[in-house]
Amino acid sequence: MKSSELILNRDGSIYHLHLHPEQVAPLVITVGDPERVAKVSRYFDRVEHRARKREFVTHTGWLGKQRLSVVSTGIGTDNVDIVLNELDALSNIDLENRVPKPQPTSLTFIRIGTAGSLQEEVPVDSWVASSGGLGLDGLMQFYQAPAMQNHPLVAALREHATEQWDFPVSPYFSEGNPDLLRCFSQGFHHGITATNSGFYGPQGRRLRVPLRQPNYLDLLQAFEFQGKKIVNLEMETAGIYGLANLLGHRAVSLSAILANRPSGTFSRNPERTVRQLIEHALEKISEGT
């Protein structure tokens, strides 16, 4: 692999994350907010390594007998593309010789993030474990991922939208890991998560600029595929699921619901809702997820 494709820093660490292979664990919690990394690692029994470069913060340590890392991605699937590819490279590429390792290592990714609900019955301060990610962000269109791009759900969504929505970005769909989803069944709503490329227009929010598709949320809210609805909107899940599946890793996305779009409500105590989700996820990890 050419130095322009696999970029390393002068100390041999991977370019954006500034990590060496031994500094990351095979179980990785991803969070969007860099400040949330410390809010997760404060529960660790021991932190053995800390790194920071730009919005990418990493703490690696131990929770009981489980070694794990928590890494901030920043917002959006553009950053997810960087983080998952570089974490995979740290585990599965011989960085010195720039060749893939003969026996790949499968990583586990658990996203702990926030989202807005599309369904009134999924209230603020509840939690969602995403059965799959509907990508409206375009990331998987840059990879050879025909199963995601041509998934039956995508065809059903196009038929559902008919001429009301012309899809400014071609959708894709990728599923979460079923074993991990079973670990996060009790206490969670389950369904499809829509991943968008922005927070305002791409999520149907209008401030001063008119929207191209003013009925966008109504179309998503009314969609159902094999008994599953689109329950929430956010900006990372489909990219995490897509890349994890392409690279041979396991992933689950957990969201604290801070806004309910149909009711127009927002959490009065978002910090508490996120903290409780962190604590619950770490409890499951300590049990051997």
Secondary structure, 3 states (H helix, E strand, C coil): CCCCCCCECCCCCECCCCCCHHHCCCEEEEECCHHHHHHHHCCCCEEEEEEEECCEEEEEEEECCEEEEEEECCCCHHHHHHHHHHHHHHHHEECCCCEECCCCCCCEEEEEEEEEECCCCCCCCCEEEEEEEEECCCHHHHCCCHHHHCCHHHHHHHHHHCCCCCCCCCCEEEECCHHHHHHCCCCCEEEEEEECCCCCHHHCCCCCCCCCCCCHHHHHHHCEECCEEEEEEECCHHHHHHHHHHHCCEEEEEEEEEEECCCCEECCCHHHHHHHHHHHHHHHHHCCC
